[in-house]
Amino acid sequence: MPKLAKTVIILFLTVLAGVYTGAEAKEKPGNIETLKVAYAPHFGFSPFFIAMEKGYFREEGLDVRLTRFRSGGHMLAPLSTGRLDVAMGRIGTDLFNAFHQGLEIKIVAGGEKFDIVFMARKDLFDSGKVTEPKGLKGRKMPLTSYRGLMEYVYSRVLALGGLTIDHVQLVSLPFHEIPTAFANGAIDAGATAYPMAARILDAKMAVQMPLEKIETIQGSVVYFGKRMLTPAYRDAGVRFLTAYIRAVRDIRGEDWLKDEHLLIYQKYVKFPPALIRRCPPPVFHVNGEIDGENIMAQQAYHVERGYTEFQEPLPLSRMIENGLRKDALDRGIK
């Protein structure tokens, strides 16, 4: 073969190999990034658990290190200093004050929509004393934390009966003590999440109250911390949300109860599969959409009650970064 022809062939093959390698690289994630991600042991964090155990984070080139916290409020300070990268939590005064203080956190995706399971103590319901919201006046209701999501939920339920939060007695109780409090009469009515609600109803300690429809409540949100909001980590953030939305889509409707998913929930939430099967699936928007209107409504409640460090509501743009989620959707979700 002439020397010139041989050289041309070699150059052609080299270019072809480069084109192939470049095309292949587009299909693969960038460098492996280690992310510190917070969770609490309840079903609202199911997408984190699913993405972790089904390898979605790994497929996006992410080495996710899950760290357990007691609640979302305890995650805010570590997020703002870079000791945590990603978290999910309920909406409340602490979150709004964090934005006001300029802490480096942003809401980047919607979490669980709050599905109300509001119950009255069985003896009160059966006697007709508490069968609708107006009967809650003066009653004792549990709160695991003041000035948080549950207080806002109670305010919406009470409004159906022409009442406000000032018309009831709020009792501070750890989540795990709520069944006992119903059983011994320490509380009269209140809301809790599944699977705890299933245990209370099965034991006939309380009866679920029929309620009129109230607005959809954004129960939790996904937020990124200081490091994830820098340009250097933007791509890692988009990849995280790609895996998150993929997991959200996995557990919608009947797919929530797939055997493989039950085993994953059990690993993190520590409830047996038989009890988990009693629980309705948590509701997430298929695209991880953020309900900004409801977030503003919750903020208005906290401001009007004088809970926040500020008197005028913060603009939504101060709290939310929507671009990362949109970039994840543009990449395409498997």
C-alpha positions, 0 to 999 in steps of 0.5 A: 500500500502506498505510504500516502494512502496508508497515512490517509487511512490512519488519519481517517480511523483516528478521526472516526475513533474520536467521533465515536468516543465523543458520541459515547461520552455524551451518553455517560455522566461526567466525573464521579461526584460524592454528594452528602444527602440527608434523609429522615425515616419516613415515606416522603423520602421514598424517591431518595431510597428508590434512586439509591437502591435501584442504582439511579444515582450511580448511573448518573455518576453520583456517589450518594452518601445518605445521612439520617436526620430526625427532621428537616429543620435539623438539615438547614444549617449543615446545608448552608455551610456545605456539610450537606449537599442535598436534603428534603424537608417540611415547610415551616417558619425555620425554612422561611427564616433561613431564606430571610437570613440569606443562608445558601439554600434553594428549593429545587424540586417539589417533594410529597404533596400532603395527604391529610389523615385527620382523626378524632378520638373514637369515643368523641366521634361516636358520641357525636361531639367531634364529627366535623371541624366546628366540634374541634373548638377547645380540643387538644391536638398534637404537634411534633413541632410548633410553627411547622407544616402540621400547624398550617394543616390544622389551620386549614382544617379548622377554617372549615369550621370557622375556627383558627389555631387559637381555638384549640389546645396544641400539645407537644408530642413526639411522633411515636407517642401519638397513638398512646395519647389517643388511647389514654385521652391525652389528645382529642383529635389530630393528623398524622401520616401513614403508616402510623395512621393505619395503626391508630385506625386499626386499633380503633383509638380514633376514627378518620373524620370526613372533611371537605376538600381543601387546597393541595398542600406542598408537604415537603421540598427538595433543597440544595445547599451551598456547594450545589448552588455553585457553577462547578456543581451545577451539572451534578445537581442536574444529574441528581434531579434526573435520578430523583424524578426517575424514582418519583415516576417509579412509585406512582399509583400501583407501582408504589406496592411492587415487591422490590419497592416494599423491601426498599421502604422497609430497609429505611422506614423499618415498617413491615411490608404488610403494614406498608401495604395499608398505606396510600402511596405518597403523592409526587408531581411526575416532573418534581414540580414545585407548588409555588402558590401553596408555598406562598400561602404557607409563608403568608400564614407564618408571617400573619401569625408573627412567627417569622423574623420579617413582616413582608412576605419574601418573593418566590424567586428568593426561595426557588431555583427552577432551572436545575429541574428544567435542565434535568427534564430537558436531558430526558428521563428514562 
